[in-house]
């Protein structure tokens, strides 16, 4: 009874759903996590270095323009 199922043809998959064993498919939750962590790091670095970079830029412009 169960031996017949072991040798049965595998069920066909809908091609519009894509293959689940495709190595190029990627890890979507992983990419989402990497994207969110990168955005968080950018915001953190910008918050810490923003005022210093603004000051540096304003000093450079003042020296170049002679104000």
Backbone torsions as a table, in degrees:
resi	resn	phi	psi	omega
1	UNK	NA	-54.7	-179.8
2	UNK	-80.5	-23.7	179.9
3	UNK	-64.6	-32.2	178.8
4	UNK	-64.8	-35.3	-179.5
5	UNK	-71.1	-30.3	-178.8
6	UNK	-66.7	-29.0	-178.3
7	UNK	-102.5	5.6	-179.2
8	UNK	-74.0	154.3	178.0
9	UNK	-65.3	142.5	179.2
10	UNK	-65.5	149.7	179.8
11	UNK	-66.0	143.6	179.4
12	UNK	-77.5	142.5	-179.7
13	UNK	-103.0	145.3	178.0
14	UNK	-66.7	120.9	-177.2
15	UNK	-63.7	-23.1	-179.7
16	UNK	-71.1	-17.9	179.5
17	UNK	-83.9	-15.4	-178.4
18	UNK	83.5	166.3	-179.6
19	UNK	-88.9	136.3	-179.8
20	UNK	-83.0	-13.0	-179.4
21	UNK	-105.2	19.3	179.6
22	UNK	-76.7	118.0	-177.9
23	UNK	-67.6	-17.5	-179.7
24	UNK	-89.2	0.8	-175.0
25	UNK	-66.4	-40.7	177.3
26	UNK	90.2	174.9	-177.3
27	UNK	-115.3	93.5	-174.0
28	UNK	-60.1	-48.1	178.5
29	UNK	-59.9	-34.2	177.1
30	UNK	-64.2	-43.0	179.2
31	UNK	-67.6	-36.3	177.0
32	UNK	-63.8	-43.1	179.2
33	UNK	-63.7	-43.5	178.5
34	UNK	-62.1	-41.9	179.9
35	UNK	-64.3	-44.9	-179.8
36	UNK	-66.6	-39.8	178.8
37	UNK	-66.6	-38.9	177.5
38	UNK	-63.8	-44.4	177.9
39	UNK	-62.0	-40.0	178.1
40	UNK	-63.6	-41.3	177.8
41	UNK	-64.9	-39.8	178.0
42	UNK	-61.9	-45.2	179.4
43	UNK	-63.5	-42.8	179.8
44	UNK	-63.5	-47.3	179.8
45	UNK	-64.6	-41.4	179.3
46	UNK	-62.4	-41.4	-179.7
47	UNK	-65.4	-38.1	-179.0
48	UNK	-78.7	-41.4	-173.6
49	UNK	-98.5	-10.5	-176.7
50	UNK	-56.4	-52.8	-179.7
51	UNK	-61.1	-40.0	179.2
52	UNK	-66.0	-41.5	178.9
53	UNK	-67.6	-36.9	177.2
54	UNK	-63.6	-45.1	178.6
55	UNK	-62.3	-44.1	179.0
56	UNK	-61.2	-43.3	179.5
57	UNK	-64.2	-44.3	-179.2
58	UNK	-65.1	-38.4	176.8
59	UNK	-64.5	-41.2	179.4
60	UNK	-64.6	-42.9	179.0
61	UNK	-64.8	-39.8	179.6
62	UNK	-64.2	-39.4	179.3
63	UNK	-68.8	-40.1	-178.1
64	UNK	-69.9	-42.4	-176.9
65	UNK	-83.6	-12.8	177.7
66	UNK	75.0	26.1	-179.8
67	UNK	-82.0	NA	NA
